[in-house]
Each structure stands twice: as C-alpha cells, then as structure tokens.
C-alpha cells in the first residue's frame, strides 16, 4: 500500500508534459479550424444581414461601427454565409483569454462606398 501511494506521486514527475505551453506559445490548430469573423470594411454596405443571421446576437451594427462580442460568438460562420457582399470571412484568431471581458469586443468602422 505505501509503495502504491509513492508510485502515484512520482508517476507525473516521470512522464512528459501533456499540456501546451499556452499562452507563451500559440495553440497548434489544424488548417481547417474556424476562427473569429473578420470584417472587410471596404466591402461592407451595412445592410445588417450578418446581424440577423447571428444565432447568438454576437454581432451589432451601430451607425458606421460593426462590433463583435467574441465571447458570445460560436464560430458557426452564419454571418459570413449571410453577407451578400462577402465582407465577412472566418479568420484564424481564436484566442479568447482576456483579463477584462470588455476586451472581448472587437470593433471595426466601415464606410459604404458611394
């Protein structure tokens, strides 16, 4: 019995690390991994199709400011499919670790081309 307890204690010390060195090193993701939506402000016309398509309400459009609550986004891609101008694409940013929840809001200013 005492040997079993000692073995359980020493086993993790002998094995290699199973976690990644995050945040010092970015996570290793497959190329097909979805990231947060990214807006191309030149292509955006402000018709708010992305706002209507977002199932969680993570996207807001107020005046000429497009904002994304990254904490509410589920990376589904509905906004990118709904945009008639292809102004939204799913990028490769997935890092959602922040100290302040306000830092999860991503804002982009867009201007409709006359």
PDB file as gemmi writes it, atoms N, CA and C in Angstrom:
CRYST1    1.000    1.000    1.000  90.00  90.00  90.00 P 1                      
ATOM      1  N   UNK A   1       0.807  -1.201   0.000  1.00  0.00           N  
ATOM      2  CA  UNK A   1       0.000   0.000   0.000  1.00  0.00           C  
ATOM      3  C   UNK A   1       0.854   1.271   0.000  1.00  0.00           C  
ATOM      4  N   UNK A   2       1.882   1.403   0.866  1.00  0.00           N  
ATOM      5  CA  UNK A   2       2.691   2.626   0.853  1.00  0.00           C  
ATOM      6  C   UNK A   2       3.422   2.818  -0.477  1.00  0.00           C  
ATOM      7  N   UNK A   3       3.839   1.706  -1.097  1.00  0.00           N  
ATOM      8  CA  UNK A   3       4.523   1.817  -2.379  1.00  0.00           C  
ATOM      9  C   UNK A   3       3.572   2.353  -3.452  1.00  0.00           C  
ATOM     10  N   UNK A   4       2.317   1.954  -3.402  1.00  0.00           N  
ATOM     11  CA  UNK A   4       1.319   2.405  -4.358  1.00  0.00           C  
ATOM     12  C   UNK A   4       1.113   3.925  -4.266  1.00  0.00           C  
ATOM     13  N   UNK A   5       1.086   4.444  -3.067  1.00  0.00           N  
ATOM     14  CA  UNK A   5       0.918   5.887  -2.870  1.00  0.00           C  
ATOM     15  C   UNK A   5       2.138   6.623  -3.413  1.00  0.00           C  
ATOM     16  N   UNK A   6       3.317   6.112  -3.137  1.00  0.00           N  
ATOM     17  CA  UNK A   6       4.540   6.727  -3.635  1.00  0.00           C  
ATOM     18  C   UNK A   6       4.581   6.682  -5.164  1.00  0.00           C  
ATOM     19  N   UNK A   7       4.179   5.570  -5.739  1.00  0.00           N  
ATOM     20  CA  UNK A   7       4.150   5.444  -7.201  1.00  0.00           C  
ATOM     21  C   UNK A   7       3.182   6.464  -7.818  1.00  0.00           C  
ATOM     22  N   UNK A   8       2.022   6.637  -7.224  1.00  0.00           N  
ATOM     23  CA  UNK A   8       1.061   7.623  -7.730  1.00  0.00           C  
ATOM     24  C   UNK A   8       1.604   9.035  -7.648  1.00  0.00           C  
ATOM     25  N   UNK A   9       2.397   9.305  -6.665  1.00  0.00           N  
ATOM     26  CA  UNK A   9       3.000  10.626  -6.519  1.00  0.00           C  
ATOM     27  C   UNK A   9       4.109  10.857  -7.545  1.00  0.00           C  
ATOM     28  N   UNK A  10       4.922   9.848  -7.797  1.00  0.00           N  
ATOM     29  CA  UNK A  10       6.074  10.003  -8.690  1.00  0.00           C  
ATOM     30  C   UNK A  10       5.735   9.865 -10.168  1.00  0.00           C  
ATOM     31  N   UNK A  11       4.647   9.214 -10.516  1.00  0.00           N  
ATOM     32  CA  UNK A  11       4.289   8.984 -11.916  1.00  0.00           C  
ATOM     33  C   UNK A  11       4.212  10.279 -12.746  1.00  0.00           C  
ATOM     34  N   UNK A  12       3.548  11.340 -12.293  1.00  0.00           N  
ATOM     35  CA  UNK A  12       3.519  12.572 -13.098  1.00  0.00           C  
ATOM     36  C   UNK A  12       4.882  13.230 -13.249  1.00  0.00           C  
ATOM     37  N   UNK A  13       5.744  13.042 -12.290  1.00  0.00           N  
ATOM     38  CA  UNK A  13       7.073  13.632 -12.375  1.00  0.00           C  
ATOM     39  C   UNK A  13       7.943  12.945 -13.420  1.00  0.00           C  
ATOM     40  N   UNK A  14       7.684  11.679 -13.678  1.00  0.00           N  
ATOM     41  CA  UNK A  14       8.464  10.922 -14.660  1.00  0.00           C  
ATOM     42  C   UNK A  14       7.941  11.073 -16.081  1.00  0.00           C  
ATOM     43  N   UNK A  15       6.685  11.390 -16.237  1.00  0.00           N  
ATOM     44  CA  UNK A  15       6.103  11.472 -17.587  1.00  0.00           C  
ATOM     45  C   UNK A  15       6.335  12.856 -18.192  1.00  0.00           C  
ATOM     46  N   UNK A  16       6.190  12.935 -19.494  1.00  0.00           N  
ATOM     47  CA  UNK A  16       6.386  14.214 -20.171  1.00  0.00           C  
ATOM     48  C   UNK A  16       5.132  15.072 -20.021  1.00  0.00           C  
ATOM     49  N   UNK A  17       5.276  16.349 -20.300  1.00  0.00           N  
ATOM     50  CA  UNK A  17       4.184  17.295 -20.147  1.00  0.00           C  
ATOM     51  C   UNK A  17       3.098  17.005 -21.189  1.00  0.00           C  
ATOM     52  N   UNK A  18       1.850  17.041 -20.788  1.00  0.00           N  
ATOM     53  CA  UNK A  18       0.749  16.760 -21.702  1.00  0.00           C  
ATOM     54  C   UNK A  18      -0.017  18.025 -22.088  1.00  0.00           C  
ATOM     55  N   UNK A  19       0.254  19.130 -21.450  1.00  0.00           N  
ATOM     56  CA  UNK A  19      -0.405  20.380 -21.815  1.00  0.00           C  
ATOM     57  C   UNK A  19       0.511  21.214 -22.685  1.00  0.00           C  
ATOM     58  N   UNK A  20      -0.070  22.179 -23.380  1.00  0.00           N  
ATOM     59  CA  UNK A  20       0.732  23.043 -24.244  1.00  0.00           C  
ATOM     60  C   UNK A  20       1.276  24.217 -23.441  1.00  0.00           C  
ATOM     61  N   UNK A  21       2.308  24.860 -23.924  1.00  0.00           N  
ATOM     62  CA  UNK A  21       2.887  25.999 -23.203  1.00  0.00           C  
ATOM     63  C   UNK A  21       2.118  27.301 -23.441  1.00  0.00           C  
ATOM     64  N   UNK A  22       0.789  27.228 -23.496  1.00  0.00           N  
ATOM     65  CA  UNK A  22      -0.049  28.403 -23.679  1.00  0.00           C  
ATOM     66  C   UNK A  22       0.011  29.249 -22.422  1.00  0.00           C  
ATOM     67  N   UNK A  23       0.082  30.538 -22.465  1.00  0.00           N  
ATOM     68  CA  UNK A  23      -0.006  31.485 -23.569  1.00  0.00           C  
ATOM     69  C   UNK A  23       1.327  31.863 -24.178  1.00  0.00           C  
ATOM     70  N   UNK A  24       2.418  31.292 -23.701  1.00  0.00           N  
ATOM     71  CA  UNK A  24       3.729  31.625 -24.263  1.00  0.00           C  
ATOM     72  C   UNK A  24       3.833  31.219 -25.729  1.00  0.00           C  
ATOM     73  N   UNK A  25       3.116  30.185 -26.119  1.00  0.00           N  
ATOM     74  CA  UNK A  25       3.137  29.698 -27.486  1.00  0.00           C  
ATOM     75  C   UNK A  25       1.699  29.517 -27.951  1.00  0.00           C  
ATOM     76  N   UNK A  26       1.406  29.966 -29.160  1.00  0.00           N  
ATOM     77  CA  UNK A  26       0.052  29.853 -29.694  1.00  0.00           C  
ATOM     78  C   UNK A  26      -0.324  28.384 -29.870  1.00  0.00           C  
ATOM     79  N   UNK A  27      -1.613  28.067 -29.735  1.00  0.00           N  
ATOM     80  CA  UNK A  27      -2.023  26.672 -29.900  1.00  0.00           C  
ATOM     81  C   UNK A  27      -1.827  26.201 -31.337  1.00  0.00           C  
ATOM     82  N   UNK A  28      -1.498  24.944 -31.484  1.00  0.00           N  
ATOM     83  CA  UNK A  28      -1.292  24.346 -32.795  1.00  0.00           C  
ATOM     84  C   UNK A  28      -2.646  23.877 -33.313  1.00  0.00           C  
ATOM     85  N   UNK A  29      -3.188  24.582 -34.304  1.00  0.00           N  
ATOM     86  CA  UNK A  29      -4.507  24.277 -34.846  1.00  0.00           C  
ATOM     87  C   UNK A  29      -4.402  23.694 -36.238  1.00  0.00           C  
ATOM     88  N   UNK A  30      -5.335  22.848 -36.621  1.00  0.00           N  
ATOM     89  CA  UNK A  30      -5.343  22.355 -37.997  1.00  0.00           C  
ATOM     90  C   UNK A  30      -5.714  23.492 -38.952  1.00  0.00           C  
ATOM     91  N   UNK A  31      -5.302  23.417 -40.209  1.00  0.00           N  
ATOM     92  CA  UNK A  31      -5.581  24.493 -41.164  1.00  0.00           C  
ATOM     93  C   UNK A  31      -7.079  24.764 -41.371  1.00  0.00           C  
ATOM     94  N   UNK A  32      -7.916  23.779 -41.181  1.00  0.00           N  
ATOM     95  CA  UNK A  32      -9.347  23.964 -41.407  1.00  0.00           C  
ATOM     96  C   UNK A  32     -10.083  24.501 -40.189  1.00  0.00           C  
ATOM     97  N   UNK A  33      -9.377  24.830 -39.112  1.00  0.00           N  
ATOM     98  CA  UNK A  33     -10.031  25.331 -37.902  1.00  0.00           C  
ATOM     99  C   UNK A  33     -10.654  26.697 -38.159  1.00  0.00           C  
ATOM    100  N   UNK A  34     -11.870  26.882 -37.656  1.00  0.00           N  
ATOM    101  CA  UNK A  34     -12.560  28.158 -37.806  1.00  0.00           C  
ATOM    102  C   UNK A  34     -12.112  29.117 -36.714  1.00  0.00           C  
ATOM    103  N   UNK A  35     -11.992  30.369 -37.101  1.00  0.00           N  
ATOM    104  CA  UNK A  35     -11.668  31.408 -36.137  1.00  0.00           C  
ATOM    105  C   UNK A  35     -12.787  32.427 -36.068  1.00  0.00           C  
ATOM    106  N   UNK A  36     -12.505  33.541 -35.440  1.00  0.00           N  
ATOM    107  CA  UNK A  36     -13.491  34.601 -35.301  1.00  0.00           C  
ATOM    108  C   UNK A  36     -13.757  35.282 -36.638  1.00  0.00           C  
ATOM    109  N   UNK A  37     -14.965  35.797 -36.833  1.00  0.00           N  
ATOM    110  CA  UNK A  37     -15.272  36.522 -38.070  1.00  0.00           C  
ATOM    111  C   UNK A  37     -14.428  37.792 -38.184  1.00  0.00           C  
ATOM    112  N   UNK A  38     -14.006  38.079 -39.395  1.00  0.00           N  
ATOM    113  CA  UNK A  38     -13.253  39.299 -39.683  1.00  0.00           C  
ATOM    114  C   UNK A  38     -14.010  40.079 -40.740  1.00  0.00           C  
ATOM    115  N   UNK A  39     -14.105  41.374 -40.553  1.00  0.00           N  
ATOM    116  CA  UNK A  39     -14.842  42.242 -41.465  1.00  0.00           C  
ATOM    117  C   UNK A  39     -13.893  42.950 -42.413  1.00  0.00           C  
ATOM    118  N   UNK A  40     -14.264  42.978 -43.691  1.00  0.00           N  
ATOM    119  CA  UNK A  40     -13.565  43.793 -44.683  1.00  0.00           C  
ATOM    120  C   UNK A  40     -14.361  45.090 -44.787  1.00  0.00           C  
ATOM    121  N   UNK A  41     -13.890  46.179 -44.170  1.00  0.00           N  
ATOM    122  CA  UNK A  41     -14.681  47.395 -44.103  1.00  0.00           C  
ATOM    123  C   UNK A  41     -14.939  48.046 -45.458  1.00  0.00           C  
ATOM    124  N   UNK A  42     -14.129  47.750 -46.447  1.00  0.00           N  
ATOM    125  CA  UNK A  42     -14.329  48.329 -47.777  1.00  0.00           C  
ATOM    126  C   UNK A  42     -15.525  47.689 -48.471  1.00  0.00           C  
ATOM    127  N   UNK A  43     -15.723  46.409 -48.268  1.00  0.00           N  
ATOM    128  CA  UNK A  43     -16.817  45.692 -48.934  1.00  0.00           C  
ATOM    129  C   UNK A  43     -18.152  45.809 -48.208  1.00  0.00           C  
ATOM    130  N   UNK A  44     -18.121  46.158 -46.925  1.00  0.00           N  
ATOM    131  CA  UNK A  44     -19.341  46.195 -46.114  1.00  0.00           C  
ATOM    132  C   UNK A  44     -20.255  47.333 -46.572  1.00  0.00           C  
ATOM    133  N   UNK A  45     -21.528  47.018 -46.775  1.00  0.00           N  
ATOM    134  CA  UNK A  45     -22.524  48.027 -47.157  1.00  0.00           C  
ATOM    135  C   UNK A  45     -23.442  48.380 -45.999  1.00  0.00           C  
ATOM    136  N   UNK A  46     -23.360  47.668 -44.909  1.00  0.00           N  
ATOM    137  CA  UNK A  46     -24.157  47.971 -43.729  1.00  0.00           C  
ATOM    138  C   UNK A  46     -25.594  47.507 -43.798  1.00  0.00           C  
ATOM    139  N   UNK A  47     -25.896  46.499 -44.614  1.00  0.00           N  
ATOM    140  CA  UNK A  47     -27.285  46.032 -44.719  1.00  0.00           C  
ATOM    141  C   UNK A  47     -27.702  45.145 -43.547  1.00  0.00           C  
ATOM    142  N   UNK A  48     -26.790  44.813 -42.648  1.00  0.00           N  
ATOM    143  CA  UNK A  48     -27.043  44.092 -41.397  1.00  0.00           C  
ATOM    144  C   UNK A  48     -27.548  42.671 -41.584  1.00  0.00           C  
ATOM    145  N   UNK A  49     -27.246  42.038 -42.688  1.00  0.00           N  
ATOM    146  CA  UNK A  49     -27.623  40.629 -42.870  1.00  0.00           C  
ATOM    147  C   UNK A  49     -26.870  39.752 -41.882  1.00  0.00           C  
ATOM    148  N   UNK A  50     -25.652  40.145 -41.547  1.00  0.00           N  
ATOM    149  CA  UNK A  50     -24.863  39.374 -40.584  1.00  0.00           C  
ATOM    150  C   UNK A  50     -25.475  39.454 -39.188  1.00  0.00           C  
ATOM    151  N   UNK A  51     -26.019  40.596 -38.849  1.00  0.00           N  
ATOM    152  CA  UNK A  51     -26.653  40.776 -37.542  1.00  0.00           C  
ATOM    153  C   UNK A  51     -27.868  39.868 -37.419  1.00  0.00           C  
ATOM    154  N   UNK A  52     -28.674  39.813 -38.471  1.00  0.00           N  
ATOM    155  CA  UNK A  52     -29.871  38.977 -38.459  1.00  0.00           C  
ATOM    156  C   UNK A  52     -29.535  37.494 -38.461  1.00  0.00           C  
ATOM    157  N   UNK A  53     -28.425  37.127 -39.082  1.00  0.00           N  
ATOM    158  CA  UNK A  53     -28.063  35.711 -39.207  1.00  0.00           C  
ATOM    159  C   UNK A  53     -27.372  35.152 -37.968  1.00  0.00           C  
ATOM    160  N   UNK A  54     -26.814  35.998 -37.140  1.00  0.00           N  
ATOM    161  CA  UNK A  54     -26.051  35.526 -35.981  1.00  0.00           C  
ATOM    162  C   UNK A  54     -26.991  34.903 -34.948  1.00  0.00           C  
ATOM    163  N   UNK A  55     -26.821  33.614 -34.645  1.00  0.00           N  
ATOM    164  CA  UNK A  55     -27.741  32.944 -33.718  1.00  0.00           C  
ATOM    165  C   UNK A  55     -27.580  33.371 -32.263  1.00  0.00           C  
ATOM    166  N   UNK A  56     -26.447  33.951 -31.901  1.00  0.00           N  
ATOM    167  CA  UNK A  56     -26.225  34.344 -30.510  1.00  0.00           C  
ATOM    168  C   UNK A  56     -26.309  35.848 -30.287  1.00  0.00           C  
ATOM    169  N   UNK A  57     -26.494  36.608 -31.350  1.00  0.00           N  
ATOM    170  CA  UNK A  57     -26.545  38.063 -31.213  1.00  0.00           C  
ATOM    171  C   UNK A  57     -25.186  38.665 -30.912  1.00  0.00           C  
ATOM    172  N   UNK A  58     -24.131  38.012 -31.338  1.00  0.00           N  
ATOM    173  CA  UNK A  58     -22.778  38.483 -31.052  1.00  0.00           C  
ATOM    174  C   UNK A  58     -22.384  39.673 -31.916  1.00  0.00           C  
ATOM    175  N   UNK A  59     -23.082  39.897 -33.031  1.00  0.00           N  
ATOM    176  CA  UNK A  59     -22.736  40.975 -33.943  1.00  0.00           C  
ATOM    177  C   UNK A  59     -23.740  42.102 -33.787  1.00  0.00           C  
ATOM    178  N   UNK A  60     -23.216  43.320 -33.687  1.00  0.00           N  
ATOM    179  CA  UNK A  60     -24.043  44.516 -33.594  1.00  0.00           C  
ATOM    180  C   UNK A  60     -23.574  45.492 -34.665  1.00  0.00           C  
ATOM    181  N   UNK A  61     -24.500  46.279 -35.168  1.00  0.00           N  
ATOM    182  CA  UNK A  61     -24.185  47.303 -36.157  1.00  0.00           C  
ATOM    183  C   UNK A  61     -24.823  48.596 -35.670  1.00  0.00           C  
ATOM    184  N   UNK A  62     -23.999  49.556 -35.300  1.00  0.00           N  
ATOM    185  CA  UNK A  62     -24.493  50.836 -34.798  1.00  0.00           C  
ATOM    186  C   UNK A  62     -23.832  51.954 -35.589  1.00  0.00           C  
ATOM    187  N   UNK A  63     -24.607  52.601 -36.439  1.00  0.00           N  
ATOM    188  CA  UNK A  63     -24.046  53.653 -37.281  1.00  0.00           C  
ATOM    189  C   UNK A  63     -23.034  53.069 -38.243  1.00  0.00           C  
ATOM    190  N   UNK A  64     -21.818  53.550 -38.166  1.00  0.00           N  
ATOM    191  CA  UNK A  64     -20.767  53.042 -39.048  1.00  0.00           C  
ATOM    192  C   UNK A  64     -19.789  52.140 -38.298  1.00  0.00           C  
ATOM    193  N   UNK A  65     -20.231  51.583 -37.162  1.00  0.00           N  
ATOM    194  CA  UNK A  65     -19.362  50.705 -36.369  1.00  0.00           C  
ATOM    195  C   UNK A  65     -19.971  49.306 -36.303  1.00  0.00           C  
ATOM    196  N   UNK A  66     -19.185  48.337 -36.746  1.00  0.00           N  
ATOM    197  CA  UNK A  66     -19.539  46.916 -36.681  1.00  0.00           C  
ATOM    198  C   UNK A  66     -18.817  46.361 -35.479  1.00  0.00           C  
ATOM    199  N   UNK A  67     -19.538  45.719 -34.562  1.00  0.00           N  
ATOM    200  CA  UNK A  67     -18.867  45.173 -33.379  1.00  0.00           C  
ATOM    201  C   UNK A  67     -19.220  43.704 -33.207  1.00  0.00           C  
ATOM    202  N   UNK A  68     -18.253  42.968 -32.712  1.00  0.00           N  
ATOM    203  CA  UNK A  68     -18.383  41.533 -32.485  1.00  0.00           C  
ATOM    204  C   UNK A  68     -18.026  41.244 -31.040  1.00  0.00           C  
ATOM    205  N   UNK A  69     -18.938  40.596 -30.324  1.00  0.00           N  
ATOM    206  CA  UNK A  69     -18.648  40.126 -28.976  1.00  0.00           C  
ATOM    207  C   UNK A  69     -18.052  38.728 -29.129  1.00  0.00           C  
ATOM    208  N   UNK A  70     -16.743  38.640 -29.040  1.00  0.00           N  
ATOM    209  CA  UNK A  70     -16.048  37.373 -29.269  1.00  0.00           C  
ATOM    210  C   UNK A  70     -16.410  36.324 -28.224  1.00  0.00           C  
ATOM    211  N   UNK A  71     -16.823  36.750 -27.051  1.00  0.00           N  
ATOM    212  CA  UNK A  71     -17.217  35.803 -26.027  1.00  0.00           C  
ATOM    213  C   UNK A  71     -18.536  35.123 -26.328  1.00  0.00           C  
ATOM    214  N   UNK A  72     -19.392  35.776 -27.106  1.00  0.00           N  
ATOM    215  CA  UNK A  72     -20.688  35.201 -27.467  1.00  0.00           C  
ATOM    216  C   UNK A  72     -20.642  34.468 -28.801  1.00  0.00           C  
ATOM    217  N   UNK A  73     -19.631  34.723 -29.611  1.00  0.00           N  
ATOM    218  CA  UNK A  73     -19.520  34.101 -30.934  1.00  0.00           C  
ATOM    219  C   UNK A  73     -19.234  32.604 -30.794  1.00  0.00           C  
ATOM    220  N   UNK A  74     -19.964  31.793 -31.560  1.00  0.00           N  
ATOM    221  CA  UNK A  74     -19.755  30.340 -31.518  1.00  0.00           C  
ATOM    222  C   UNK A  74     -19.027  29.828 -32.763  1.00  0.00           C  
ATOM    223  N   UNK A  75     -18.486  30.735 -33.561  1.00  0.00           N  
ATOM    224  CA  UNK A  75     -17.665  30.409 -34.741  1.00  0.00           C  
ATOM    225  C   UNK A  75     -18.429  29.564 -35.757  1.00  0.00           C  
ATOM    226  N   UNK A  76     -19.726  29.799 -35.892  1.00  0.00           N  
ATOM    227  CA  UNK A  76     -20.553  28.972 -36.772  1.00  0.00           C  
ATOM    228  C   UNK A  76     -20.433  29.371 -38.242  1.00  0.00           C  
ATOM    229  N   UNK A  77     -20.098  30.628 -38.525  1.00  0.00           N  
ATOM    230  CA  UNK A  77     -19.959  31.077 -39.902  1.00  0.00           C  
ATOM    231  C   UNK A  77     -21.248  31.535 -40.550  1.00  0.00           C  
ATOM    232  N   UNK A  78     -22.340  31.621 -39.798  1.00  0.00           N  
ATOM    233  CA  UNK A  78     -23.618  32.065 -40.365  1.00  0.00           C  
ATOM    234  C   UNK A  78     -23.523  33.496 -40.872  1.00  0.00           C  
ATOM    235  N   UNK A  79     -22.767  34.329 -40.204  1.00  0.00           N  
ATOM    236  CA  UNK A  79     -22.619  35.723 -40.636  1.00  0.00           C  
ATOM    237  C   UNK A  79     -21.909  35.805 -41.985  1.00  0.00           C  
ATOM    238  N   UNK A  80     -20.883  34.999 -42.177  1.00  0.00           N  
ATOM    239  CA  UNK A  80     -20.146  35.006 -43.439  1.00  0.00           C  
ATOM    240  C   UNK A  80     -21.008  34.502 -44.585  1.00  0.00           C  
ATOM    241  N   UNK A  81     -21.835  33.495 -44.321  1.00  0.00           N  
ATOM    242  CA  UNK A  81     -22.720  32.976 -45.368  1.00  0.00           C  
ATOM    243  C   UNK A  81     -23.840  33.964 -45.699  1.00  0.00           C  
ATOM    244  N   UNK A  82     -24.277  34.741 -44.720  1.00  0.00           N  
ATOM    245  CA  UNK A  82     -25.398  35.661 -44.937  1.00  0.00           C  
ATOM    246  C   UNK A  82     -24.990  36.965 -45.612  1.00  0.00           C  
ATOM    247  N   UNK A  83     -23.748  37.346 -45.531  1.00  0.00           N  
ATOM    248  CA  UNK A  83     -23.306  38.632 -46.081  1.00  0.00           C  
ATOM    249  C   UNK A  83     -23.380  38.616 -47.605  1.00  0.00           C  
ATOM    250  N   UNK A  84     -24.199  39.494 -48.200  1.00  0.00           N  
ATOM    251  CA  UNK A  84     -24.326  39.495 -49.657  1.00  0.00           C  
ATOM    252  C   UNK A  84     -23.093  40.038 -50.379  1.00  0.00           C  
ATOM    253  N   UNK A  85     -22.266  40.773 -49.677  1.00  0.00           N  
ATOM    254  CA  UNK A  85     -21.080  41.372 -50.298  1.00  0.00           C  
ATOM    255  C   UNK A  85     -19.799  40.606 -49.989  1.00  0.00           C  
ATOM    256  N   UNK A  86     -19.893  39.484 -49.314  1.00  0.00           N  
ATOM    257  CA  UNK A  86     -18.723  38.709 -48.880  1.00  0.00           C  
ATOM    258  C   UNK A  86     -17.727  39.573 -48.102  1.00  0.00           C  
ATOM    259  N   UNK A  87     -18.259  40.434 -47.251  1.00  0.00           N  
ATOM    260  CA  UNK A  87     -17.412  41.321 -46.456  1.00  0.00           C  
ATOM    261  C   UNK A  87     -16.929  40.653 -45.179  1.00  0.00           C  
ATOM    262  N   UNK A  88     -17.465  39.494 -44.842  1.00  0.00           N  
ATOM    263  CA  UNK A  88     -17.069  38.789 -43.622  1.00  0.00           C  
ATOM    264  C   UNK A  88     -16.491  37.430 -44.002  1.00  0.00           C  
ATOM    265  N   UNK A  89     -15.386  37.100 -43.380  1.00  0.00           N  
ATOM    266  CA  UNK A  89     -14.813  35.767 -43.538  1.00  0.00           C  
ATOM    267  C   UNK A  89     -14.357  35.289 -42.177  1.00  0.00           C  
ATOM    268  N   UNK A  90     -14.285  33.998 -42.004  1.00  0.00           N  
ATOM    269  CA  UNK A  90     -13.794  33.445 -40.742  1.00  0.00           C  
ATOM    270  C   UNK A  90     -12.278  33.431 -40.785  1.00  0.00           C  
ATOM    271  N   UNK A  91     -11.676  34.122 -39.851  1.00  0.00           N  
ATOM    272  CA  UNK A  91     -10.221  34.213 -39.790  1.00  0.00           C  
ATOM    273  C   UNK A  91      -9.619  33.062 -39.015  1.00  0.00           C  
ATOM    274  N   UNK A  92      -8.431  33.284 -38.493  1.00  0.00           N  
ATOM    275  CA  UNK A  92      -7.727  32.238 -37.753  1.00  0.00           C  
ATOM    276  C   UNK A  92      -7.508  32.605 -36.293  1.00  0.00           C  
ATOM    277  N   UNK A  93      -8.039  33.759 -35.850  1.00  0.00           N  
ATOM    278  CA  UNK A  93      -7.887  34.148 -34.455  1.00  0.00           C  
ATOM    279  C   UNK A  93      -8.928  33.433 -33.614  1.00  0.00           C  
ATOM    280  N   UNK A  94      -8.473  32.735 -32.596  1.00  0.00           N  
ATOM    281  CA  UNK A  94      -9.406  32.060 -31.693  1.00  0.00           C  
ATOM    282  C   UNK A  94      -9.127  32.380 -30.241  1.00  0.00           C  
ATOM    283  N   UNK A  95      -8.078  33.132 -29.991  1.00  0.00           N  
ATOM    284  CA  UNK A  95      -7.688  33.379 -28.612  1.00  0.00           C  
ATOM    285  C   UNK A  95      -8.733  34.229 -27.908  1.00  0.00           C  
ATOM    286  N   UNK A  96      -9.320  33.677 -26.868  1.00  0.00           N  
ATOM    287  CA  UNK A  96     -10.361  34.366 -26.130  1.00  0.00           C  
ATOM    288  C   UNK A  96      -9.979  34.571 -24.670  1.00  0.00           C  
ATOM    289  N   UNK A  97      -8.729  34.382 -24.336  1.00  0.00           N  
ATOM    290  CA  UNK A  97      -8.288  34.553 -22.957  1.00  0.00           C  
ATOM    291  C   UNK A  97      -7.928  36.022 -22.721  1.00  0.00           C  
ATOM    292  N   UNK A  98      -8.742  36.701 -21.938  1.00  0.00           N  
ATOM    293  CA  UNK A  98      -8.504  38.102 -21.597  1.00  0.00           C  
ATOM    294  C   UNK A  98      -8.744  38.290 -20.106  1.00  0.00           C  
ATOM    295  N   UNK A  99      -8.182  39.336 -19.572  1.00  0.00           N  
ATOM    296  CA  UNK A  99      -8.388  39.628 -18.156  1.00  0.00           C  
ATOM    297  C   UNK A  99      -9.674  40.423 -17.933  1.00  0.00           C  
ATOM    298  N   UNK A 100     -10.046  41.258 -18.903  1.00  0.00           N  
ATOM    299  CA  UNK A 100     -11.235  42.090 -18.792  1.00  0.00           C  
ATOM    300  C   UNK A 100     -12.230  41.675 -19.874  1.00  0.00           C  
ATOM    301  N   UNK A 101     -13.480  41.345 -19.522  1.00  0.00           N  
ATOM    302  CA  UNK A 101     -14.470  40.933 -20.528  1.00  0.00           C  
ATOM    303  C   UNK A 101     -14.717  41.976 -21.615  1.00  0.00           C  
ATOM    304  N   UNK A 102     -14.460  43.236 -21.321  1.00  0.00           N  
ATOM    305  CA  UNK A 102     -14.629  44.282 -22.335  1.00  0.00           C  
ATOM    306  C   UNK A 102     -13.636  44.112 -23.485  1.00  0.00           C  
ATOM    307  N   UNK A 103     -12.526  43.444 -23.222  1.00  0.00           N  
ATOM    308  CA  UNK A 103     -11.527  43.215 -24.270  1.00  0.00           C  
ATOM    309  C   UNK A 103     -11.977  42.173 -25.290  1.00  0.00           C  
ATOM    310  N   UNK A 104     -13.094  41.499 -25.044  1.00  0.00           N  
ATOM    311  CA  UNK A 104     -13.627  40.530 -25.994  1.00  0.00           C  
ATOM    312  C   UNK A 104     -14.422  41.193 -27.116  1.00  0.00           C  
ATOM    313  N   UNK A 105     -14.671  42.487 -27.019  1.00  0.00           N  
ATOM    314  CA  UNK A 105     -15.407  43.193 -28.057  1.00  0.00           C  
ATOM    315  C   UNK A 105     -14.442  43.698 -29.117  1.00  0.00           C  
ATOM    316  N   UNK A 106     -14.709  43.305 -30.350  1.00  0.00           N  
ATOM    317  CA  UNK A 106     -13.897  43.721 -31.497  1.00  0.00           C  
ATOM    318  C   UNK A 106     -14.739  44.693 -32.309  1.00  0.00           C  
ATOM    319  N   UNK A 107     -14.230  45.884 -32.551  1.00  0.00           N  
ATOM    320  CA  UNK A 107     -14.976  46.882 -33.309  1.00  0.00           C  
ATOM    321  C   UNK A 107     -14.213  47.268 -34.562  1.00  0.00           C  
ATOM    322  N   UNK A 108     -14.951  47.403 -35.653  1.00  0.00           N  
ATOM    323  CA  UNK A 108     -14.402  47.853 -36.942  1.00  0.00           C  
ATOM    324  C   UNK A 108     -15.315  48.934 -37.494  1.00  0.00           C  
ATOM    325  N   UNK A 109     -14.713  49.977 -37.990  1.00  0.00           N  
ATOM    326  CA  UNK A 109     -15.502  51.028 -38.624  1.00  0.00           C  
ATOM    327  C   UNK A 109     -15.567  50.734 -40.112  1.00  0.00           C  
ATOM    328  N   UNK A 110     -16.755  50.862 -40.669  1.00  0.00           N  
ATOM    329  CA  UNK A 110     -16.945  50.588 -42.089  1.00  0.00           C  
ATOM    330  C   UNK A 110     -17.509  51.847 -42.743  1.00  0.00           C  
ATOM    331  N   UNK A 111     -17.250  52.009 -43.985  1.00  0.00           N  
ATOM    332  CA  UNK A 111     -17.783  53.109 -44.767  1.00  0.00           C  
ATOM    333  C   UNK A 111     -18.311  52.560 -46.072  1.00  0.00           C  
ATOM    334  N   UNK A 112     -19.561  52.837 -46.345  1.00  0.00           N  
ATOM    335  CA  UNK A 112     -20.148  52.404 -47.614  1.00  0.00           C  
ATOM    336  C   UNK A 112     -19.546  53.249 -48.734  1.00  0.00           C  
ATOM    337  N   UNK A 113     -19.169  52.608 -49.813  1.00  0.00           N  
ATOM    338  CA  UNK A 113     -18.584  53.291 -50.958  1.00  0.00           C  
ATOM    339  C   UNK A 113     -19.718  53.942 -51.748  1.00  0.00           C  
ATOM    340  N   UNK A 114     -19.641  55.275 -51.995  1.00  0.00           N  
ATOM    341  CA  UNK A 114     -20.725  55.945 -52.738  1.00  0.00           C  
ATOM    342  C   UNK A 114     -20.793  55.542 -54.186  1.00  0.00           C  
TER     343      UNK A 114                                                      
END                                                                             
